[in-house]
Amino acid sequence: MKRSLCLCLCLALAAALLPGCRSLEPEAQAGPALPAADIAAAAAEAAGGAPEGAESLDSAGGEMFPAYVRAAYGIGEDAWEEGALIRGTGAVAFEIAVLRFAGEEQARQGAGQLEAYQLAREGDFTGYAPDQAALVAGGIVRQEGAYAGLFLCQEPGRAEEAFVSALRTGVLPTPGPTAEPDPSPTPGPTPVPAQQRPSAGAEPDPDFPGRIRFDPPCLEDMTLYDTAPILSAWIAGDPAGLSAYDRAIYDAAAAVLESVLTEDMSPVEREEALYTWIAENVVYDWRHADLAERTPRESYTPYGALVDHAAVCLGFASAFQLLADMAGLECITVIGASSSNQSDHAWNMVRLDGEWYCLDVTWDRRRDDDNGAWRYFNITSDEMARSNHQWDYAGVPEATATDRGVPQA
């Protein structure tokens, strides 16, 4: 689950400069200053253009730009003098930002904060949209004198070249993907993909070799919705006393059970039927990946998955938990993290014939394996850890069975 950032939230990101950032000596900047909005637009054009529906913000356009820079990058208004950005919305990670600071040292600090943002932003999409996570990981942060630029796009090198060329010459590069900036920037160090950069959240756990030490991000309210009244009503066969909200969840869950379960199903067949229904009928609420959007609380509860058919990971996991409970399966919800503790995350464990199994229906909703098989259905704890999940390893059951819950002949 990604960080939930709305424009009123000020997230303090690390200011240390990370190795992926490129920097040149200040005297390399020689051209007259151009508006940051023009530089950002030129960089986007050089990278092949902004995606459909992209949003443009700049410091001349009111409070939206400083609020976004403060909330997303952790950079306050007193740190920069001018800036602009072009960003994708929803499930699109595209983002190009240009910020002008008072001097090179301030720009260096700002670039460090952009690097920290890049690392965290990769975690926003890991597991949910791997192609977008890869786009972020391959992005570039560039410091050039008093400027810092962020280039999360398909052709970050071209965007960077346009940025440098505009600053050095004071002339915007010729539009078009084949444009050759003049002069060419001096080659800098190859940027390191974000997932390979040092991170405090990636420390090994001495008690669980091969696993990352769990350090809860605590960026989200990961409180599980109380489904006890719904389950009590289900057992009693009388939902009349439920609130309107819980009654909607109850009716939706009952409809799912009626549509996918049969009396002759084994426990693992019931589990797979419920898992399949959620993975194929619930979409991820991509407002959660949009830093300027607010995700409604419904998306964190079974209501989002079962009634609205859109949820974030906690909504997926809590919906599966409720359906499993109603279907007579022993199930728990694990509240943990993903992406080396960069993001809060939730998934489930199910006990079949005395063995525990891990499953993550949120990350399996795409079902895009070559053979159409689930990637995260009834796997071991070690497999879960290798797929970049972190949790309180000593506080939940350990899943060790490798039979995927299928009874052996």
Secondary structure as GFF3:
##gff-version 3
##sequence-region A 1 409
A	DSSP	beta_strand	22	24	.	.	.	ID=ss1
A	DSSP	three_ten_helix	26	28	.	.	.	ID=ss2
A	DSSP	alpha_helix	36	46	.	.	.	ID=ss3
A	DSSP	beta_strand	55	58	.	.	.	ID=ss4
A	DSSP	alpha_helix	64	68	.	.	.	ID=ss5
A	DSSP	pi_helix	69	73	.	.	.	ID=ss6
A	DSSP	three_ten_helix	77	79	.	.	.	ID=ss7
A	DSSP	beta_strand	80	87	.	.	.	ID=ss8
A	DSSP	beta_strand	95	101	.	.	.	ID=ss9
A	DSSP	alpha_helix	104	125	.	.	.	ID=ss10
A	DSSP	alpha_helix	130	137	.	.	.	ID=ss11
A	DSSP	beta_strand	140	144	.	.	.	ID=ss12
A	DSSP	beta_strand	147	152	.	.	.	ID=ss13
A	DSSP	alpha_helix	156	169	.	.	.	ID=ss14
A	DSSP	three_ten_helix	194	196	.	.	.	ID=ss15
A	DSSP	three_ten_helix	200	202	.	.	.	ID=ss16
A	DSSP	alpha_helix	228	236	.	.	.	ID=ss17
A	DSSP	alpha_helix	244	260	.	.	.	ID=ss18
A	DSSP	alpha_helix	267	281	.	.	.	ID=ss19
A	DSSP	beta_strand	283	284	.	.	.	ID=ss20
A	DSSP	three_ten_helix	286	289	.	.	.	ID=ss21
A	DSSP	three_ten_helix	297	300	.	.	.	ID=ss22
A	DSSP	alpha_helix	302	303	.	.	.	ID=ss23
A	DSSP	pi_helix	304	308	.	.	.	ID=ss24
A	DSSP	beta_strand	310	311	.	.	.	ID=ss25
A	DSSP	alpha_helix	313	326	.	.	.	ID=ss26
A	DSSP	beta_strand	330	338	.	.	.	ID=ss27
A	DSSP	beta_strand	343	352	.	.	.	ID=ss28
A	DSSP	beta_strand	355	359	.	.	.	ID=ss29
A	DSSP	alpha_helix	361	364	.	.	.	ID=ss30
A	DSSP	alpha_helix	381	386	.	.	.	ID=ss31
A	DSSP	beta_strand	389	390	.	.	.	ID=ss32
###
